[in-house]
Amino acid sequence: MTQELIIQVISNAFFTSFLIMLPALLTALLVGILISIFQAATSIQEMTLTFVPKIVITAIVLVFMLPWMMDKMIVFTKEIFNIIVTAPK
């Protein structure tokens, strides 16, 4: 394997993992911001108000996005196998 091929595989792995994590991270970020605004507006500083909605909504998003995430992982795995088969020795 050449250096260019290794760099391509690693950069593709980072990009794919970023794409897979993006829905959950964005959901947690947006819910956290909305809850923070709500807490600042109402002066309610309850800690469970922060964690429970974030966990529940992020879990719901993960359940709905799981087929798309699995598809991205399968495509990446097939690309890796194709690179391993066709790589010069």
Buried (B, 14 or more C-beta within 10 A) or exposed (E): EEEEEEEEBEEBEEEBEEBBEEBBEEBBEEBBEEBEEEBEEEEEEEEEBBEEBBEEBBEEBEEEBEEEBEEBBEEBEEBBEEBEEEEEE
